[in-house]
Amino acid sequence: MILYTCGQKKVGPGFAHPCAKAGKALDAAGYQYELKTVDGYRMAIWTWGSRDRDREEIKRLSGTNEVPILVLDNGEVVSGSGAIARWAKEHPSSPSKAGP
């Protein structure tokens, strides 16, 4: 599975930043995942010109250019920190899913 986040990744408290909330929820559920960082921060006006280009893959996968999104191994996409946290809580990792 792949978690796409902004540059915040898992920095800071999970209640304060959506990307941190998603990453911490997956960690708490016992998942190992690939972490991909995308550019084009909404609050950084110097990235606005390249935001669409920087987030093309996100838009193709989820229909929006907002992160975080989680792409499951079966190709299903879970968009948004709340939805990712819910999914992780409802589907805790089993030892066979967690990897070595």
C-alpha positions as CSV (number, residue, x, y, z in Angstrom):
1,M,0.0,0.0,0.0
2,I,1.1,3.6,-0.6
3,L,0.3,6.6,1.5
4,Y,0.6,9.9,-0.4
5,T,1.2,12.9,1.8
6,C,2.5,16.5,1.6
7,G,5.8,17.4,3.0
8,Q,4.5,17.0,6.6
9,K,4.4,13.3,6.2
10,K,4.0,12.1,9.8
11,V,5.4,15.2,11.5
12,G,3.5,16.7,14.5
13,P,0.5,15.6,16.4
14,G,-2.1,13.6,14.4
15,F,-4.9,15.9,15.4
16,A,-3.1,18.9,14.0
17,H,-2.2,17.9,10.4
18,P,-4.2,15.6,8.1
19,C,-1.1,13.8,6.7
20,A,0.2,13.1,10.2
21,K,-3.3,11.8,11.2
22,A,-3.3,9.4,8.3
23,G,0.2,8.1,8.9
24,K,-0.2,7.7,12.6
25,A,-3.5,5.8,12.1
26,L,-1.8,3.3,9.8
27,D,1.1,3.0,12.2
28,A,-1.2,2.3,15.1
29,A,-3.0,-0.3,13.1
30,G,0.3,-2.1,12.4
31,Y,0.7,-1.4,8.7
32,Q,3.9,-1.1,6.8
33,Y,3.5,1.1,3.7
34,E,5.3,3.1,1.1
35,L,5.3,6.8,1.8
36,K,5.2,9.1,-1.2
37,T,5.5,12.8,-0.8
38,V,4.0,15.2,-3.3
39,D,4.7,18.9,-3.8
40,G,2.3,21.8,-4.3
41,Y,1.4,22.9,-0.8
42,R,-1.9,24.8,-0.7
43,M,-0.6,27.3,1.9
44,A,2.7,28.1,0.0
45,I,1.8,30.5,-2.7
46,W,5.1,29.9,-4.5
47,T,3.9,26.4,-5.3
48,W,0.5,27.4,-6.7
49,G,1.9,27.6,-10.3
50,S,3.1,24.0,-10.3
51,R,0.5,22.5,-8.0
52,D,-1.6,20.8,-10.8
53,R,1.5,19.4,-12.4
54,D,3.0,18.2,-9.1
55,R,-0.2,16.5,-8.1
56,E,-1.2,14.9,-11.5
57,E,-0.9,11.4,-10.1
58,I,-3.0,12.2,-7.0
59,K,-5.7,13.7,-9.3
60,R,-5.6,10.6,-11.5
61,L,-5.9,8.2,-8.6
62,S,-8.5,10.0,-6.5
63,G,-10.2,12.6,-8.6
64,T,-8.9,15.4,-6.4
65,N,-5.4,16.9,-5.9
66,E,-5.7,16.8,-2.1
67,V,-3.7,14.6,0.2
68,P,-3.5,12.4,2.1
69,I,-4.7,9.5,0.0
70,L,-4.1,5.8,0.6
71,V,-3.8,3.3,-2.3
72,L,-4.4,-0.2,-1.1
73,D,-2.7,-3.2,-2.6
74,N,-5.9,-4.1,-4.5
75,G,-6.0,-0.6,-6.1
76,E,-8.8,0.8,-3.9
77,V,-8.2,4.5,-3.0
78,V,-9.1,5.9,0.4
79,S,-9.1,9.7,0.3
80,G,-8.8,12.1,3.3
81,S,-7.3,11.7,6.8
82,G,-10.6,10.9,8.5
83,A,-11.4,8.1,6.0
84,I,-7.9,6.7,6.2
85,A,-8.0,6.7,10.0
86,R,-11.4,5.0,10.0
87,W,-10.2,2.4,7.4
88,A,-7.1,1.7,9.5
89,K,-9.1,1.3,12.7
90,E,-11.7,-1.0,11.0
91,H,-9.0,-3.1,9.2
92,P,-6.1,-3.6,11.6
93,S,-3.2,-5.4,10.1
94,S,-2.7,-9.1,10.6
95,P,0.8,-10.4,10.9
96,S,0.7,-11.7,7.3
97,K,-0.2,-8.2,6.0
98,A,2.4,-6.4,8.1
99,G,5.4,-7.9,6.4
100,P,8.7,-9.0,7.9
